[in-house]
Structures are given as structure tokens and as C-alpha cells.
Amino acid sequence: MFMLQAASRPPSSQGSPKLCPQKSRSELELEQKQGLPPPPYTPSLHRSLRSSREQHSHSDNDETATSEDQAEDKTKKKKNKMAIFFQPRTSILDYTELMYQGSDTIRGLVTCFWTIVGAYLVSLLASHYEHNGEILSSDLAVLVFSRGKDLLLSDLSLVASTFFVVPFVRYVWVASGKWQPAFLDPRNSVCAMCLHAAVEIGWLAFWYAWQGTRGWPWTQRSFFALHTVVNWMKIHSYLSTTRRLACALRERNEIISRSLTSSSSSSSSEDDHQHKGSGRLRELDTVLSPYANARFPQTLTMHNFFMFQLSPTLVYELEYPRTPRIRWLYVAEKMAGTAGIFVVFYVVVAHLMIPHLERMPQTGILMTTVHLMGPMATCWLLFFFITFDSISNGFAELTRFADRRFYDDWWNARGLDEFSRKWNRPVHMFLARHVYMPIRENWRVYKASSAGVDVSENDTKKKELGTRSSSATPSTVGGFVRHLRITIPAPLAAMAATFFFSSILHEVTVVVACHRWNHGMLFFSQMMQIPLIFASDKVLWYKNQHALRNWIFWVVMVFFQPFLLCMYTYNAFVARQNSSLSASVLPSVA
């Protein structure tokens, strides 16, 4: 009933993209270094990328650097290990895309799944009709679509307000002249970071305050809070990436101006300086123009940011891999799938979740949690399909965004850390680019500069660094912080900071959506995963029990998700029951 309309057809029909010769990952990176545009989407490319990934890593490890150029290439490869590559890829559960490629290995599974969902939906509606005399409950629909015009206008204003970043970057960070004060220079790390943070915090506080003054029900608040966070992530990624590019642009302009002023002299030292400057110019040109058809600051346009807003990614790049054209039949299938999954989602929430939540003051939190385990897990799966399979792939097709790896095999996760990497890859890539990688790199630089030892050296020097740092006794707060930054490994510090930031972001979003704070239960439940992760890694027996860890993870997820929902909504339903009781008692007393 709600299965996406993807009948069996040959891969060359119905607007299926033509197959192109396969290219490995090393060939794609070589084309990127040469300034070639991103390759068009090729359905057969993802198979060659997987097979060539191991060969690429082995070839990198076998290379030996003997000259200065080879040493520079080796350092660049070490830096590229932390980089994020966008490649033409498909979603592994995208049934429609698999049909376009001529693969029907999961056709029966998808048909069986949605047939069972449709049969369960019919039985729910029939049961509701027998008990209430109506097929579908309309109470939640009235709540969802109430004040829809106000929500639509507010959401459009929210999206439109994000376009301020384009003139901000163009006239504050890129523009240079005598009129511009020194603190606006993006290379001034402290001032630029403070200005960057002030702009983002001001924008986020304004829209959170706007939501608090509208008096919306919980459905509108939840949608607007999530969309606000998504747009803030896009703003942060755009400003961070363009600030780094603006620093490279200003350095390039200064090198060119110095070379022009010293071109009249012919001393050997200045010739060597110009030779080094030309090499640096080539590096900066590669940064500013990774592709032939995209160069900073020519990409500072409203159209470029508009395409980034529509693209299903939270990490800004000057250009992405694109498909050759839009397949409108594919878009129609994703729209139909979105509508069908939304109907199922509505029926499960209205008929299986809300009645138990309304009876929670009488039944208690524990019994309500038990009743909600099945419906909550079902809604969680439906949310995954409607977000990452239907909406994300639909917008990717509209924008010709070719990298559609929005998730990995999260069902095989053995812990929250692995699940967070695989369940929501757009958010994972955002945290990796803008939280994990900067902290890890800065931590490593600080560690090397403060101890005088290169962190990339052998284990002997690392042991010497550990004994040296352990013998130091910090006497002040700054010394204690330096002591921690020297002794704690960079990956550990970056992972802990990423978990902390993600927990804060989740907690703030839930509090804003619910207008209630329940002592940070969601925050502490996520932060408690850090010691559990290290404990599972230290116990070798438990570390190798992959099936057991997967079972334990899913049991915890199925139970604690409805438990947290009950904890955050219990006071609201108790207050609603008390208000209804007082309203019914007052007329009888009068």
C-alpha cells in the first residue's frame, strides 16, 4: 500500500543514468588535485570505490619518502586522513536506486515489509473504529495543522535569515582595505572566533526566543526546534569553511604583493624567497580552487548558498559531486513514499502512543514505558525511513547531489559510539569536521609545542613525554590545564569533547521543544556512554563478543527511548490532568 512505486524494469529504462567506466578512489583524488570537476554520478562507481579502498591504503603505506618532495607528499597524505571526501555513492537501503541499477535482491524483502506494515495499519484502524466509531482519530491532526500559516511563515523567515552569511563573509572577512580594522581580519584567531561565535549565538538565541513567544503546541515546537538546529549547523559550517578560505586568500594576496615589490631586486636570498613563495602560491591555489569550475571567492553568491541550503548535507564545500540530470520519476516516488510513511507514523502516534501517555499519571512511568517500547521503536524506524531514505534522497535528486551515503549499517552497531557514526552521517560528518578534527589537531600542536617533542615520533619519545609530563606538578589552574593537555591523548580528548557537544545540543533541542527541563537526563545518559565505551574496549572477552554487544545495545535502546520520553513528558500530562480536574470541580462547587 505504501511501497514506493518502483516496478521491475531494466536499468536503462525510465530515465536510468548511463553506466560510466569505473574509477577508483585514487583516480578521483588525482583528478581533484589536478583541478578537474567532480565526476558525474555513476551507479557502478560505488562498487569500485569499496574494492580500491584497501589497495589505496596499502599503496600509501608502502611508499618511502627519500626526497623533500616525497616528504611533503607524505605529510599531505597524513593530513588528508582527517579530511572528508564527497564521492558519488548511493544509499544502501534505497530500493528505488537498486531497481535503477538492475538489482532486485531485496525486492521481496521490501514488498513483504511494507505489506506487513499496511496490514497492521488496517487492523489498527479497524480496531479504532470498533471502539470509537471513527476510522481515524482527528485530535492529533487538529493539533498538527493548527496555526499552520504562522508556522509556515516563521519557517520561511528562519531559512531566509540564514542568507546573511553571504554578505557577512564577502564584506567582513574577504574584503580588505584601509577602512577595515585589524580585529576583522580572519587570521586574527581570537577576534575572528569571538565575532564568529557572537554572530551564531545571536542568531540562534533570536529564533529560540521567537519560538518561545508564539505559543505553539508541542508538534510545531518540535519541528521548528529541529529545523533551527539544522540551519544553525549549515551557518556554522559555511562560516567556518569560508573563514579558512578567506585566510588563505589574504595570504595569497600578500605573497603576490611582496613578490611584485621585490621583483626589481635580484639578490640570491630574495630569489630563494620568491621560489618558496611560488610553491606556497600553488598550495594556496589548490585550497582556493579544488575544482576547475569552483574557486573562492567567486563562489560567494546567493545561488551557491541556496544550493547548499537545499543539499542534504551539513558540511559546506565549494562544489559537490553532481548527477548529470534530475530524474523526476525518482522524485515523485520519494514524495509518495514520504506521504505514505507520514500516514503510518500518524496512526502509530495517535492510536498507540498518545493514549498511553495520557494514562501515565494513573499507570505510572514504568508501565507506560513497557507499553511504549513497541510503538516507540516503530516510530523510530519510520522516522529513519522518512528522513534519510525519502526526504534526503528526494532533495539530493533535486539538487543533483551525488553523495547519498546518509547512513551506514547502523543495525549492526555494538555501542552508541558506532551507532552515532552510522545512524546519521550528515550530523556525524558535521561533528567530525567542525568539532573532532579541530580539537584533535590543536591538541596535538599544543602537546608538541609545550613538551618540545613531535607527537608523530616513535613510542620511545612518547614514553619520555609521558614520564616528563607525569613528573610535572601544576601549581596553578593554567598549569593544571596544561598538564591535562599534555597527558591526555588527542583522540581521547577530541572524542570526549565531541560527545559533550553532541549531548549539549540534544539536551537544548529537547528542552526548547518541550519547554521543560528534566535535570539533564538526556545529557547525562549520553555522557555516560564514554566510560562504557572504554570499559568495553578494555575487557577483551566482551570486546570480541560482537553479537552479544549488538543484542545488549538494542535492548538498551528499545527500553530507554520510551523511558526518556516518559520522564520528559510526565509533568506535562500530570499538569494537564490536574487542570482538567480543577475545571470539572469548580462548576460543581459553584
C-alpha positions as CSV (number, residue, x, y, z in Angstrom):
1,M,0.0,0.0,0.0
2,F,2.8,2.4,1.0
3,M,5.5,0.7,-1.0
4,L,7.4,3.1,-3.3
5,Q,6.3,2.7,-6.9
6,A,9.4,1.0,-8.4
7,A,8.3,-1.7,-10.7
8,S,10.9,-4.1,-12.1
9,R,12.4,-2.6,-15.2
10,P,15.7,-2.8,-17.0
11,P,18.4,-0.4,-15.8
12,S,18.5,1.5,-19.0
13,S,14.8,2.5,-18.9
14,Q,12.7,5.1,-17.1
15,G,15.5,7.7,-17.1
16,S,18.1,5.4,-15.5
17,P,21.6,7.0,-15.6
18,K,24.0,5.6,-18.1
19,L,26.8,3.5,-16.7
20,C,30.3,5.1,-17.0
21,P,33.7,3.4,-16.7
22,Q,34.6,2.7,-13.1
23,K,37.1,4.9,-11.4
24,S,39.0,4.1,-8.2
25,R,39.3,6.4,-5.2
26,S,43.0,7.1,-6.1
27,E,41.9,8.3,-9.6
28,L,39.2,10.5,-8.1
29,E,41.7,12.1,-5.7
30,L,44.2,12.6,-8.6
31,E,41.6,14.4,-10.7
32,Q,40.7,16.5,-7.7
33,K,44.4,17.6,-7.3
34,Q,44.6,18.4,-11.0
35,G,41.6,20.7,-10.7
36,L,39.1,18.6,-12.7
37,P,35.4,18.9,-11.8
38,P,33.7,16.3,-9.7
39,P,32.7,13.2,-11.7
40,P,29.1,12.7,-12.6
41,Y,27.1,10.1,-10.7
42,T,27.8,6.6,-11.9
43,P,25.8,3.8,-10.4
44,S,28.7,1.3,-10.8
45,L,31.2,3.6,-9.1
46,H,30.4,2.6,-5.5
47,R,31.4,-1.0,-6.1
48,S,34.9,0.0,-7.4
49,L,35.4,2.5,-4.5
50,R,35.0,-0.2,-1.9
51,S,37.3,-2.6,-3.7
52,S,40.0,0.0,-4.3
53,R,40.0,1.5,-0.7
54,E,42.2,-1.3,0.7
55,Q,44.6,-1.2,-2.3
56,H,44.8,2.6,-1.9
57,S,45.7,2.3,1.8
58,H,48.3,-0.4,1.2
59,S,50.0,1.6,-1.6
60,D,50.2,4.6,0.7
61,N,51.9,2.5,3.5
62,D,54.4,1.0,1.1
63,E,55.7,4.4,-0.2
64,T,59.0,5.6,1.1
65,A,59.9,9.3,1.1
66,T,63.6,10.0,0.2
67,S,63.5,13.5,-1.3
68,E,61.9,16.7,0.0
69,D,59.0,16.5,-2.4
70,Q,58.2,13.0,-1.3
71,A,58.3,14.1,2.3
72,E,55.9,16.9,1.6
73,D,53.5,14.4,-0.2
74,K,53.7,12.1,2.8
75,T,52.7,14.9,5.2
76,K,49.9,15.9,2.9
77,K,48.6,12.3,3.0
78,K,48.7,12.3,6.8
79,K,46.6,15.4,6.8
80,N,44.2,14.0,4.2
81,K,43.4,11.1,6.6
82,M,41.4,13.6,8.6
83,A,39.7,15.1,5.5
84,I,36.1,14.4,4.4
85,F,35.7,13.3,0.9
86,F,32.4,13.6,-1.0
87,Q,32.0,10.8,-3.6
88,P,29.2,9.6,-5.8
89,R,27.5,6.9,-3.7
90,T,24.1,5.5,-3.2
91,S,22.1,4.7,0.0
92,I,22.5,1.0,0.8
93,L,18.7,0.6,1.5
94,D,17.5,2.8,-1.4
95,Y,15.2,0.2,-3.0
96,T,14.4,2.6,-5.9
97,E,18.1,3.2,-6.8
98,L,18.8,-0.5,-6.6
99,M,16.0,-1.1,-9.1
100,Y,17.5,1.5,-11.4
101,Q,20.8,-0.4,-11.3
102,G,19.0,-3.7,-12.2
103,S,19.4,-5.3,-8.8
104,D,16.3,-6.9,-7.2
105,T,18.0,-8.8,-4.3
106,I,15.9,-7.1,-1.7
107,R,12.7,-6.6,-3.7
108,G,10.8,-9.3,-1.9
109,L,12.0,-8.1,1.5
110,V,10.8,-4.6,0.8
111,T,7.5,-5.8,-0.6
112,C,7.0,-8.1,2.4
113,F,7.9,-5.4,4.9
114,W,5.5,-2.7,3.6
115,T,2.7,-5.3,3.1
116,I,3.0,-6.2,6.8
117,V,3.0,-2.5,7.7
118,G,-0.1,-1.9,5.6
119,A,-1.9,-4.9,7.1
120,Y,-1.0,-3.8,10.6
121,L,-2.2,-0.3,9.8
122,V,-5.6,-1.7,8.6
123,S,-6.0,-3.7,11.7
124,L,-5.3,-0.6,13.9
125,L,-7.9,1.5,12.0
126,A,-10.5,-1.3,12.2
127,S,-9.9,-1.7,16.0
128,H,-10.2,2.0,16.5
129,Y,-13.5,2.0,14.5
130,E,-15.0,-0.7,16.7
131,H,-14.2,1.1,19.9
132,N,-14.7,4.7,19.0
133,G,-17.0,4.7,15.9
134,E,-14.4,6.5,13.8
135,I,-11.7,5.2,11.5
136,L,-9.0,7.8,12.2
137,S,-8.5,9.9,15.3
138,S,-8.6,13.6,14.4
139,D,-7.4,15.1,17.7
140,L,-3.7,14.9,16.7
141,A,-4.4,16.2,13.2
142,V,-6.1,19.3,14.6
143,L,-3.1,19.8,16.8
144,V,-0.6,19.2,14.0
145,F,-2.2,21.6,11.5
146,S,-3.3,24.2,14.0
147,R,-1.6,27.6,13.3
148,G,-0.1,26.1,10.2
149,K,0.2,29.5,8.4
150,D,2.1,31.0,11.4
151,L,4.5,28.1,11.4
152,L,5.0,28.2,7.6
153,L,5.8,32.0,7.6
154,S,8.1,31.6,10.6
155,D,9.9,28.7,9.0
156,L,10.3,30.6,5.7
157,S,11.7,33.6,7.7
158,L,14.1,31.3,9.5
159,V,15.5,29.9,6.3
160,A,15.6,33.4,4.6
161,S,17.5,34.8,7.6
162,T,20.4,32.4,7.0
163,F,21.4,34.1,3.8
164,F,23.0,37.0,5.8
165,V,26.2,34.8,5.9
166,V,27.0,35.6,2.2
167,P,27.4,39.4,2.6
168,F,28.9,38.9,6.0
169,V,31.8,36.8,4.6
170,R,32.1,39.0,1.5
171,Y,32.3,42.4,3.2
172,V,33.9,41.4,6.6
173,W,36.3,38.6,6.0
174,V,37.1,38.7,2.3
175,A,37.1,42.5,1.8
176,S,40.4,44.1,2.7
177,G,41.4,47.8,2.8
178,K,42.5,50.6,4.9
179,W,38.9,51.1,6.3
180,Q,38.9,47.6,7.8
181,P,40.1,47.4,11.4
182,A,42.6,44.7,12.4
183,F,40.1,42.7,14.5
184,L,38.1,41.9,11.4
185,D,41.0,40.1,9.8
186,P,40.0,36.3,9.8
187,R,43.6,35.4,10.6
188,N,43.2,37.1,14.0
189,S,42.2,33.9,15.6
190,V,40.8,35.3,18.9
191,C,38.8,38.2,17.4
192,A,37.6,36.2,14.5
193,M,36.5,33.4,16.7
194,C,34.7,35.7,19.1
195,L,33.0,37.5,16.2
196,H,32.0,34.2,14.6
197,A,30.6,32.9,17.9
198,A,28.7,36.1,18.6
199,V,27.0,36.1,15.2
200,E,25.9,32.4,15.6
201,I,24.8,32.7,19.2
202,G,22.8,35.9,18.4
203,W,21.1,34.2,15.5
204,L,20.3,31.1,17.5
205,A,19.1,33.0,20.6
206,F,16.8,35.2,18.4
207,W,15.0,32.2,16.9
208,Y,14.7,30.3,20.1
209,A,13.2,33.4,21.7
210,W,10.9,33.8,18.8
211,Q,9.6,30.2,19.2
212,G,9.0,30.8,22.9
213,T,6.7,33.7,22.2
214,R,4.5,32.1,19.6
215,G,2.5,29.8,22.0
216,W,2.7,26.8,19.6
217,P,1.7,23.3,20.6
218,W,4.4,20.6,21.0
219,T,4.2,19.4,17.4
220,Q,5.1,22.8,16.0
221,R,7.7,23.4,18.7
222,S,9.5,20.1,17.9
223,F,9.6,20.7,14.2
224,F,10.8,24.3,14.5
225,A,13.4,23.4,17.1
226,L,14.9,20.7,14.8
227,H,14.8,22.9,11.8
228,T,16.5,25.7,13.7
229,V,19.3,23.4,14.7
230,V,19.8,22.2,11.2
231,N,20.0,25.7,9.8
232,W,22.4,26.7,12.6
233,M,24.7,23.8,11.6
234,K,24.7,25.0,8.0
235,I,25.5,28.5,9.1
236,H,28.4,27.3,11.2
237,S,29.8,25.1,8.5
238,Y,29.6,27.9,5.9
239,L,31.2,30.5,8.2
240,S,34.0,28.1,9.4
241,T,34.9,27.0,5.9
242,T,34.8,30.4,4.3
243,R,36.8,31.9,7.2
244,R,39.6,29.3,6.5
245,L,39.4,30.1,2.8
246,A,39.5,33.8,3.5
247,C,42.7,33.4,5.5
248,A,44.2,31.5,2.5
249,L,43.1,34.2,0.1
250,R,44.6,37.0,2.2
251,E,47.9,35.1,2.5
252,R,47.9,34.6,-1.3
253,N,47.3,38.3,-1.9
254,E,50.1,39.3,0.5
255,I,52.6,36.9,-1.2
256,I,51.7,38.4,-4.6
257,S,52.1,41.9,-3.4
258,R,55.5,41.1,-1.8
259,S,56.7,39.5,-5.0
260,L,55.7,42.5,-7.0
261,T,57.5,44.9,-4.8
262,S,60.7,42.8,-4.7
263,S,60.7,41.9,-8.4
264,S,63.2,44.8,-9.1
265,S,66.0,43.3,-6.9
266,S,68.0,40.3,-8.0
267,S,69.8,39.0,-4.9
268,S,70.1,35.3,-4.3
269,S,68.3,35.3,-1.0
270,E,65.3,37.1,-2.5
271,D,65.3,34.7,-5.4
272,D,65.1,31.8,-2.9
273,H,62.3,33.6,-1.1
274,Q,60.4,34.1,-4.3
275,H,60.9,30.4,-5.2
276,K,59.4,29.4,-1.8
277,G,56.6,31.9,-2.3
278,S,55.7,30.4,-5.7
279,G,55.5,27.0,-4.1
280,R,53.2,28.4,-1.4
281,L,51.1,30.1,-4.0
282,R,50.5,26.7,-5.7
283,E,49.4,25.2,-2.4
284,L,47.0,28.2,-1.8
285,D,45.6,27.9,-5.3
286,T,44.8,24.3,-4.6
287,V,43.0,25.2,-1.4
288,L,41.1,28.1,-3.0
289,S,40.2,26.1,-6.2
290,P,39.9,22.4,-5.5
291,Y,37.9,22.1,-8.8
292,A,38.2,23.8,-12.1
293,N,34.7,25.1,-12.0
294,A,34.7,26.4,-8.4
295,R,37.0,29.0,-6.9
296,F,36.9,31.1,-3.8
297,P,35.8,33.9,-3.6
298,Q,33.8,33.6,-6.9
299,T,31.6,31.1,-5.1
300,L,30.4,33.8,-2.6
301,T,27.0,34.1,-4.3
302,M,23.4,33.7,-3.2
303,H,22.9,30.9,-5.7
304,N,25.8,28.9,-4.2
305,F,24.5,29.2,-0.7
306,F,20.9,28.4,-1.9
307,M,22.1,25.2,-3.4
308,F,23.9,24.4,-0.2
309,Q,20.7,25.0,1.7
310,L,18.8,22.6,-0.5
311,S,21.5,19.9,-0.5
312,P,21.1,17.2,2.2
313,T,24.4,17.8,3.8
314,L,25.6,19.9,6.8
315,V,29.2,20.3,5.7
316,Y,29.9,23.1,3.2
317,E,32.2,22.6,0.3
318,L,32.8,24.8,-2.8
319,E,31.4,22.0,-5.0
320,Y,30.0,18.6,-4.7
321,P,29.8,15.6,-7.0
322,R,26.7,16.0,-9.2
323,T,24.5,13.7,-11.2
324,P,24.1,14.6,-14.9
325,R,20.3,15.4,-14.6
326,I,17.2,15.2,-12.4
327,R,15.1,12.0,-12.6
328,W,11.6,13.4,-11.9
329,L,10.1,10.0,-11.6
330,Y,12.5,9.2,-8.8
331,V,11.5,12.5,-7.1
332,A,7.8,11.5,-7.4
333,E,8.5,8.1,-5.9
334,K,10.2,9.7,-2.9
335,M,7.4,12.2,-2.4
336,A,4.8,9.4,-2.5
337,G,6.9,7.4,0.0
338,T,7.1,10.4,2.3
339,A,3.3,10.9,2.3
340,G,2.7,7.1,2.9
341,I,5.2,6.9,5.8
342,F,3.8,10.0,7.4
343,V,0.3,8.4,7.4
344,V,1.7,5.3,9.1
345,F,3.6,7.5,11.6
346,Y,0.5,9.5,12.4
347,V,-1.6,6.4,13.0
348,V,1.0,4.8,15.4
349,V,1.4,8.1,17.4
350,A,-2.3,8.9,17.6
351,H,-3.6,5.4,18.3
352,L,-0.7,3.6,20.2
353,M,1.3,6.3,21.9
354,I,-0.8,9.2,23.0
355,P,-3.5,7.1,24.8
356,H,-0.8,5.5,27.0
357,L,0.9,8.9,27.7
358,E,-2.5,10.4,28.7
359,R,-3.0,7.5,31.2
360,M,0.6,7.8,32.5
361,P,-0.4,9.6,35.8
362,Q,-2.5,6.6,36.7
363,T,-0.4,3.7,35.3
364,G,3.0,5.1,36.2
365,I,6.2,5.7,34.3
366,L,7.4,2.1,34.3
367,M,4.2,0.5,33.0
368,T,3.9,3.3,30.4
369,T,7.4,2.6,29.2
370,V,6.6,-1.1,28.7
371,H,3.5,-0.2,26.7
372,L,5.5,2.2,24.5
373,M,8.5,0.1,23.7
374,G,7.0,-1.4,20.5
375,P,5.3,1.8,19.2
376,M,8.3,3.9,20.0
377,A,10.7,1.5,18.1
378,T,8.2,1.5,15.2
379,C,8.1,5.4,15.1
380,W,11.9,5.5,15.3
381,L,12.2,3.2,12.3
382,L,9.6,5.2,10.4
383,F,11.4,8.4,11.2
384,F,14.6,6.9,9.8
385,F,12.9,6.0,6.5
386,I,11.1,9.3,6.1
387,T,14.2,11.4,6.9
388,F,17.1,9.6,5.3
389,D,15.5,7.4,2.6
390,S,12.7,9.6,1.3
391,I,13.4,13.3,2.1
392,S,17.2,13.2,1.9
393,N,17.3,11.3,-1.3
394,G,14.5,13.4,-2.8
395,F,16.4,16.7,-2.1
396,A,19.6,15.0,-3.3
397,E,17.9,14.2,-6.6
398,L,16.5,17.8,-6.9
399,T,19.9,19.3,-6.3
400,R,21.8,16.6,-8.3
401,F,23.7,15.8,-5.1
402,A,25.5,12.5,-5.9
403,D,26.9,11.5,-2.5
404,R,23.9,9.8,-0.9
405,R,25.6,7.9,1.8
406,F,23.3,9.3,4.5
407,Y,23.7,6.2,6.7
408,D,25.7,3.0,7.1
409,D,24.7,-0.4,8.6
410,W,23.6,1.1,11.9
411,W,21.6,-2.0,12.7
412,N,24.9,-3.8,13.3
413,A,26.1,-1.3,15.9
414,R,27.7,-2.6,19.0
415,G,27.6,0.6,21.0
416,L,26.4,4.2,21.0
417,D,29.7,5.4,19.5
418,E,29.4,3.2,16.5
419,F,25.7,3.9,16.2
420,S,26.2,7.6,16.2
421,R,28.7,7.3,13.4
422,K,26.4,5.1,11.2
423,W,22.9,6.2,12.0
424,N,23.1,9.9,11.0
425,R,26.1,10.5,8.7
426,P,25.3,14.2,7.9
427,V,25.5,15.1,11.6
428,H,28.4,12.8,12.1
429,M,30.3,14.5,9.3
430,F,29.5,17.9,10.8
431,L,30.8,16.9,14.2
432,A,33.9,15.3,12.6
433,R,34.7,18.3,10.5
434,H,34.0,21.1,13.0
435,V,34.4,19.6,16.4
436,Y,36.5,16.4,16.4
437,M,39.2,17.3,13.8
438,P,39.9,20.9,15.1
439,I,40.3,19.7,18.7
440,R,42.4,16.8,17.8
441,E,44.8,18.8,15.6
442,N,45.1,21.7,18.0
443,W,45.6,19.3,20.9
444,R,48.4,17.7,19.0
445,V,50.1,21.0,18.2
446,Y,49.8,22.2,21.7
447,K,51.2,19.0,23.0
448,A,54.2,19.1,20.7
449,S,55.0,22.8,21.3
450,S,54.6,22.6,25.1
451,A,56.8,19.4,25.6
452,G,59.2,20.1,22.7
453,V,58.7,16.6,21.2
454,D,57.0,15.7,18.0
455,V,53.9,13.6,18.7
456,S,54.4,11.7,15.4
457,E,57.7,10.3,16.5
458,N,58.2,6.7,17.8
459,D,56.9,5.2,21.0
460,T,60.2,5.8,22.9
461,K,59.8,9.6,22.7
462,K,56.1,9.2,23.6
463,K,57.1,7.4,26.7
464,E,59.7,10.0,27.5
465,L,56.9,12.6,27.0
466,G,54.6,10.7,29.4
467,T,57.3,10.5,32.2
468,R,58.2,14.1,31.7
469,S,54.6,15.2,32.0
470,S,53.8,13.0,34.9
471,S,56.7,14.4,36.9
472,A,55.5,17.9,36.4
473,T,53.4,19.3,39.3
474,P,51.0,22.0,38.2
475,S,50.7,24.8,40.7
476,T,48.0,27.0,39.1
477,V,44.8,26.4,37.2
478,G,46.6,27.2,33.9
479,G,49.3,24.7,34.8
480,F,46.7,22.1,35.6
481,V,45.1,22.6,32.2
482,R,48.4,22.3,30.5
483,H,49.1,19.2,32.5
484,L,45.9,17.6,31.2
485,R,46.5,18.7,27.7
486,I,50.0,17.0,27.8
487,T,49.0,13.8,29.5
488,I,45.6,13.1,27.8
489,P,45.9,11.7,24.3
490,A,44.5,13.8,21.5
491,P,42.0,11.2,20.2
492,L,40.5,10.7,23.6
493,A,40.2,14.4,24.3
494,A,38.6,15.0,20.9
495,M,36.1,12.2,21.3
496,A,35.1,13.3,24.8
497,A,34.6,16.9,23.6
498,T,32.5,15.7,20.6
499,F,30.3,13.6,22.9
500,F,29.9,16.6,25.2
501,F,29.0,19.0,22.4
502,S,26.5,16.5,21.0
503,S,24.9,15.9,24.4
504,I,24.5,19.6,25.0
505,L,23.0,20.0,21.5
506,H,20.5,17.2,22.1
507,E,19.6,18.5,25.6
508,V,19.0,22.1,24.4
509,T,16.9,20.9,21.5
510,V,14.7,18.7,23.7
511,V,14.3,21.5,26.3
512,V,13.3,24.1,23.7
513,A,10.8,21.7,22.1
514,C,9.2,20.6,25.3
515,H,9.6,23.9,27.2
516,R,10.7,21.7,30.2
517,W,14.0,20.8,31.8
518,N,14.2,17.4,33.5
519,H,17.6,17.8,35.2
520,G,19.5,17.0,32.1
521,M,18.6,13.3,31.9
522,L,19.3,13.1,28.2
523,F,22.7,14.8,28.6
524,F,23.8,12.5,31.4
525,S,22.6,9.4,29.6
526,Q,24.7,10.2,26.6
527,M,27.8,11.3,28.5
528,M,27.7,8.0,30.5
529,Q,28.5,6.2,27.2
530,I,32.1,7.5,27.4
531,P,33.2,5.3,30.4
532,L,31.1,2.4,28.9
533,I,33.0,2.7,25.6
534,F,36.4,2.5,27.3
535,A,35.2,-0.3,29.6
536,S,34.1,-2.4,26.7
537,D,37.4,-1.8,24.9
538,K,39.5,-2.8,27.9
539,V,37.7,-6.1,28.6
540,L,39.0,-8.3,25.7
541,W,36.4,-11.0,26.2
542,Y,33.5,-8.6,25.9
543,K,35.2,-6.6,23.1
544,N,35.2,-9.7,20.8
545,Q,31.6,-10.6,21.5
546,H,30.1,-8.7,18.6
547,A,26.7,-10.5,18.6
548,L,26.3,-10.1,22.4
549,R,27.2,-6.4,22.2
550,N,24.7,-5.9,19.4
551,W,21.9,-7.6,21.5
552,I,22.7,-5.5,24.6
553,F,22.8,-2.3,22.6
554,W,19.4,-2.9,21.1
555,V,17.8,-3.9,24.3
556,V,19.0,-0.7,26.0
557,M,17.8,1.4,23.0
558,V,14.4,-0.2,22.9
559,F,13.8,0.4,26.6
560,F,15.5,3.7,27.3
561,Q,14.0,5.7,24.4
562,P,10.4,5.4,25.7
563,F,11.7,5.8,29.3
564,L,13.3,9.1,28.5
565,L,10.1,10.2,26.6
566,C,8.0,9.4,29.7
567,M,10.4,11.2,32.0
568,Y,10.3,14.4,29.9
569,T,6.5,14.4,29.4
570,Y,5.3,13.1,32.8
571,N,5.0,16.5,34.4
572,A,3.1,17.9,31.4
573,F,0.5,15.2,31.5
574,V,0.1,15.5,35.3
575,A,-0.4,19.2,34.9
576,R,-3.0,18.6,32.2
577,Q,-4.9,16.1,34.4
578,N,-4.8,18.5,37.4
579,S,-6.1,21.4,35.3
580,S,-8.9,19.2,33.8
581,L,-9.9,18.0,37.3
582,S,-9.9,21.5,38.7
583,A,-12.1,22.7,35.8
584,S,-14.6,19.9,36.5
585,V,-14.7,20.5,40.2
586,L,-15.2,24.3,40.1
587,P,-18.6,24.2,38.4
588,S,-19.9,21.6,40.8
589,V,-18.8,23.7,43.8
590,A,-20.5,26.8,42.3
